[in-house]
Amino acid sequence: MDKEYELDLFLQTLINGILIGGILICLTIGFQLTFGVLHVIDFAVGGWTMLGGYTAYWLVTLAGIEPFISIFLVFALFLLIGRGLGPLIYRVRTSRYARPDLMALAFTFGIFLFMRGGALWLWSYNSRSVESVLSGQFLSLGPVTVPLLRLSAFIMAVLFSLGLFILLYRSRFGMAVRALAQNRDHAGLMGVDVKRISAWVYGIYTGLTASAGVLIATIYSVNPTVGIRYTLFAFFVAVLAGLGSVGGVLVAGLALGLLESYVATYIGARYSLLIVFGTLYLALLVAPKGVLGRGI
Amino acid sequence: MASKPFQNRKFIIGALLISAIGVVLAVLPAVIDPYTLRIATGALMWAGLACAWNIVGGYAGYISFGHSAFFGIGAYTTAILMQSDFGASFFVTLIPAIILSMAVAVAIGGPTMRLRGAYFAIATWAFAEMLLQLVTVLDFTGGTAGLSLPAYLNEFFFYYIMLIAAAVSFAGTWMLIEHSRFGFRIKALRDDEPAAESLGIRTNLVKVQAFAISAAITALFGCIYAYWTTYIDPHSVMGPQITDQMVVMVLLGGLGTVWGPALGAVLLWITNRYIWSTFGDTVIYLPILGVIIALVVLFLPNGLISLLIGRQRGKELISSILGKL
């Protein structure tokens, strides 16, 4: 292997990692928002991803809608689904049970089982991938080739994350959300409709996560069992970023994308999950409160 | 209560009830057909597994999502040692399986149990997934293709072995938690860990002990299951559905109660077999589990056991078990 080729491979892996990282950011940013506001760790995060992917698959095969357009439909649809489910999550989290945090965890675990099992029942184990007009097209940038599909997915992920930041820091709604994350009781006293805002936060989160699922379905494929992997990926990014930290996700998502990409290239794709989950476990032991700080 | 457990009225009633159930279960194979016998064997397995999970999840208050790892360790140890290269007999394989699972439990339990609540749940889940991936890429575990064990087609043997293992799991929990000093230590740390620490209880040691006992029992069932089904692959013995079922069964029955886990396990297992015989498949069982757990959390957070002993008492029981927020 000559030196030039080695450098090219290194750069190519870097680009791949950054592009995957963008999608992981989109996947985890809503999850972090939910933790920050509702203090719920949602086990169903990978389930929303999977359902988003399947919805895109349906929209493409049944209605012929291009994935990069259908992503907005998926976002809107899951925004409403999450908004509908939000009050239930809120009710469990603020209940007078002995340990409402564990009960909320169990509740979302139940939702996840329902989604995973329901998907298995409906679609069996078959994988589906979503075709886009951009599939199989490349952009050559010197030594590296950038698949247009991944580049567009990355751009979409960045746009969604940017939209969330604008919503959080430049709107009255965002101010209410941040107030809620600071102190639920005080926000309520100041006239914030805590229950309604919480439900919308859950809706935004499900919308974002399902949109990430559309991007994943166009690049890889979806099957009913991928939910587990993406739940753990979201946990990974969240733990690395510090649970509830929206800003830290930007760095942590890229870090996981790069880790997966380099492991797949230099060690072997079949070891990538092993190393990713192993690193997650170690990260939890070393710094359970997050490497990059916390807070919204 | 601690000083004279055998004069305790509750203990005597419990012991009588357990013996009566034991006698019924011991003569059961004589009166049922082979198909029902298989279902009963499975019910015993899940009841025992639920009790084992309950030691950590219910009594110590640490919700583990990683117990499939121990089930898998047991199953793989038995499978590898019973293969032609070694040709060990079944009972011999139990010893290394239990030692290995306890060693792993101590090794990961120590650091992991410093985490609380959801962090602990995530960490154990990550560990179980990591082990699943490891088994999939290794050679001596057969990779994704799995392993075959020598077949021993005696349903009565497996029924009685499961019965003994379930009895160990159930009676072990009952004696250990409800009627021993160890039980008081566990309850003390669950209710208020810093206070327990200040009273001189070495909470880390107690937690790891509980985790190791729970892991050993889980692995024991893994061994028996592997021999019973004669074929294992990574997803059948280490997949998330093993842990999923244990968690849902305990939550349905009643977290941290003696009878709850067994009750939940038997009910859900019968539901599983009924669905299998009706639809020819158990895929629809998973979404049903999901709905059950969501409904239990919403409407019956203290489990089915609270219906039997009264909702208020059940609520107090679970509250005392899970501690204050």
Interface residues (C-beta under 8 A of the other chain):
Chain A: I41 L88 R91 V92 S95 Y97 A98 R99 P100 D101 L102 M103 L105 A106 F107 F109 G110 I111 F112 L113 F114 M115 R116 G117 G118 L120 W121 S124 I228 L232 F235 F236 V239 R270 Y271 L273 L274 F277 G278 L280 Y281 L284 L285 P288
Chain B: G61 I63 P111 T112 R114 L115 G117 A118 Y119 A121 I122 A123 W125 A126 F127 E129 M130 Q133 L134 T136 V137 P240 D244 V247 V248 L251 V283 I284 Y285 L286 P287 I288 L289 G290 V291 I292 I293 A294 V296 V297 L298 P301 I318 S319 S320 I321 L322 G323 K324 L325
